Amino acid sequence: MYPEYTPHVPAQRAMEVHQPAPYPPAVHVPAPVVPVQPGTVPAVASIVLPDGRVVTGYAIEPTRPEPVAAKPAVSRTAVNVALGGAGFLAVCGGLVLLTSFIAALTAFISQLIILAAVIFGGWIAVQLFSASGHRGGGTTVNIRKAVIKRNHFHG
């Protein structure tokens, strides 16, 4: 089912090996050390410890904290009040638009109702006036009295 395993010898390839060439060592000439005298000689301080020992050394100036960033010219409270006022004006403007929209929608609906009443009233008027003018013609069947009238011929 499967072919038998046959080990293969890896192919021999000609390989070139490149060795890195070392750089010649750099000649390092140290810079001459020039002694610099401090502008002022620091004061030597002596401290007497509670057990009577005396520690003498140079006084180290305490590190000063970095200056605090300057406060902004406008306080946060003023910014919040201004943003609140802008939001309030936006809401008021939206309410004015909403009331205008509601008034326009109400006027539109009332005009639709009036239009429907005019159309329906006109249809009723046409039905009434057209039926009264042609009472003598046409076919009338009265089933209760069994009277049949057709085209002005009475039988």
N, C-alpha and C positions, 0 to 999 in steps of 0.2 A: 504494500500500500504506500509506504513512504520509502524513499531511496535510503540506502544505508549511508551512515555518516562516514565521510572520507575527509581526513584532515588535510588541509591545503597549506602548503608552505608559502609564507608571504613572498611576494615577488621581490627580488633583489634589485635595488635601484642604486644608481650611482649618486652619492650625496657629497656635496661640498660643504665643508665646515668652515665658517668664517670666525676667526677669533678677533675680538675687538683689540685695537691697538691702544695701549694706555697713553694718556696725555702726559707730557712731561710735567713734573711737579712745578707749581707756580712758586716763584720766589716771593716770599712774604716779608716785607720790611715793615716792622712795627713803627707806628708813628711816634715821634718823640713826645714824651709826657712832659707837659709844661705845668708846673705847680701854679695853682691859682689861689691867691690869698682871698679869704672872704672879706667883704667890706667891713663888717664889724665882727668882733670876737664874741661868740655866744657866751652868755653868762653861765657860770657853773653854779649849780644849786646843790645844797646839802639838805637831806631830810633825816630827822631823827625818828627812828621807828619806836613803837611802844616798848619793845624789849630792850632799848638802849642802843641798838646798833645805829650807825650813821651810814647813810647811802649818799654818795656824791656822784653827780653826773651833770651832763648838760640838760638844761631845761628844754623840753620839747613843747613847742607851741601847740595848743589844742587845735584840732582840725575844726575848721569853721564849716558849718553846713552851707550848702550852695544856696544862693538867694532864691527865694520862692518866686515863681513866675508871677508877673504882675497880673492883678485882677483885670478882667475885661472892663472896658469903659462902660458897658451897659450891664446892669445886674440881671441875674437870671429871673428874678421876680418880675422885672419890667418886661422881659422877653415873654414870659408866660402870660402876663396880663395882655400884652399886645396880640399874642397868638389866640388867646381866648376871645378877644374882641373881634379879630378877623373871622374866627369860627362863628361867633354869634351873628355877625353881619351876613355871613354866607347862609346861615339858617334862616334869617329873616328874609333875605332875598328869595330863598327857595320857597318860603311860605307865601310871599307875595305872588310868586309865579304859580304856586299851587292854587291859591284862591282865584287868580285870574283864569286858570285852566278850568276850575270847577264852574265859574260863572259862564265861561264860553260853552262848556259842555251842557249846562242847564239850558242856555239859550238855544243851542242846537237841538236838544231833545224837545223843547217846547215848539220849535218851528216844525219839527217832524210830526208832532201830534196835530198841529194846526193844518199842515199839508194833508195828512191822512183824513182829517175831518172834512176838509174842503172836497177832496176827491170822493170820499164816500157819500157826502151830501149831494154832490153833483150827480153821482151814479143813481142815487135814490130819486132825485128830481127828474132825471131822464126817464127812469122807469115809470114814474107816476104820470108825467105829461105825455109820454108816447103811448101808454095804454089807454088813456081817456080819449084820445083822438081817433082811434080805430076800433071802437066797440062794435060796430055793425058788421065787420067783415071777419073772415077767417072761419075756422071750424071750432065749434063749441060742443062739448059733450057733457051733459049733466046726467050722470048715471042714476041718481036718486029718483029723478022724475022721468027718466027715460025719454028725454027730449033731445033729439039730435038735430042740430041746425048746421047746414053746410051751404056756403056760398049764396046766401040770401034766398035759398029755395026752402020753403016751409012745406012740410008734408002732412 
